[in-house]
Amino acid sequence: MQSEAFDVAAFARRFDHHAREYSDHLNEIFDHMRERCPVAHTDAYGGFWVLTRYEDVMRVVRDDETFSLRAGMSIPSNRNPGDPPTFLPGDLDPPESFKYRQILEPLVSPSALAALHPFVRQTARELVDGFIDKGEADLVQDLAVPLTAIVTLRLAGLPEADWPHYVAERYEANSDPLPPEEAMRRVMERFAWSRQAFLDARERQRENPVEGGLVARLIEARVDGRELTEAEYISMMINFVVGGLETTQALLGSSWVYLARNPDQREDLRQNPDLMPAAVEEMLRCFSPQPGLARVATRDTEVGGQPIREGEKVFMCWASANRDAAKFDDPYRFDMRRKPNRHLTFGTGAHLCLGRNLTRLEAQICMSEVLTRLPEYQAVEEGLERIPDSSTLYGYLSVPVTFTPGGKAG
Ligand code: HEM
């Protein structure tokens, strides 16, 4: 695990989840911190505590009264104190958040996802048809990105042809991360485009109602007996439409790279397709696309024996909790038969990811499509492009592969 040039102890003392080293040495950093300083303080971004053990992360994420979202979910914060939530329900404390969460739940219920299944399968098939005869493709850009975007827009009731607008800009290959404030500014710029598209969709829906879809639901929804305000409508659309795209894309990219580098595992999965749901759970545990999120203490308290004062921020590292040997046997073994597998990749408690079963559906279908139609694909190692800032997203922007050309499924 130890690499020569990187001083993990020094990094842990000035922990910075936006730094390039964080991306490059994520597991090494977390291993060191879980062992030596499981509740560590850093002065970065005004100061915060970093929690790396499963037990400590659980303690915080389950105690919404002591650990609040009122300062936002990221560090530096995605909003100023007193600003309305950027994401609804994701940026609001319970019980208020439940009022918004329950509006979204029917869209991703088991029956809604069962009805969506054929569309996801057909979309994956057509996207693979687009490159299967070429013998080369970028599995993230040519499959994961369009698939997750098109499916989400279908669920939301937005024009599917607009999908490229909802996709993050690509950075220079293997560039350094942008300063966090600049990265946040660009995200907000992208949200501004989406905001207008969401308002236009609401107008169209009002003039010419179409059944189903998120836009229609949000128009009909009532919170405390009243209609949603415009700001609430936008924050809910952003959380649902934009929140789930990049995470699922990142999960798929990391998983494809892993399987290319471990052909025995890939063959095992190909020979035993019934393992797919459990294999996707293990991919979620091992390659947590969202390594961690923040809360702020509402009173003086303690975590893992470390006093935390009111107003101090804590950063819960799901990715580290998922590798904690106190919770998972042999945590670095990729085990498609692992049982139980209670990873924290989707968080837990009041804000447990609402889109988790949609991600599972998309991941299982994309994986099986690739394993069936390009079973011996090879990753082009020198073309792999990591996401440069892994503070909220860990994985690949680009996973070029080569394979024996095949025929279209039609
Ligand atoms: C691999 C894919 C995904 C990962 C790793 C992920 C991760 C998470 C995590 C960790 C949380 C909890 C945040 C917290 O406790 O502060 C969350 C919440 C949420 N996620 Fe996901 N997510 C994924 C996919 C999706 C998808 C596909 C959607 C949309 C369909 C989605 C929509 C949401 C929403 C709306 C919430 C807020 C729930 C609430 O506050 O009650 N996510 N997600």
Residues whose N, C-alpha, C, O or C-beta is under 5 A from the ligand:
A	BS01	HEM	M73 P89 G90 R101 N239 F240 G243 G244 T247 T248 L251 P289 Q290 L293 T345 F346 G347 A350 H351 L352 C353 L354 G355 R356 L358 T359
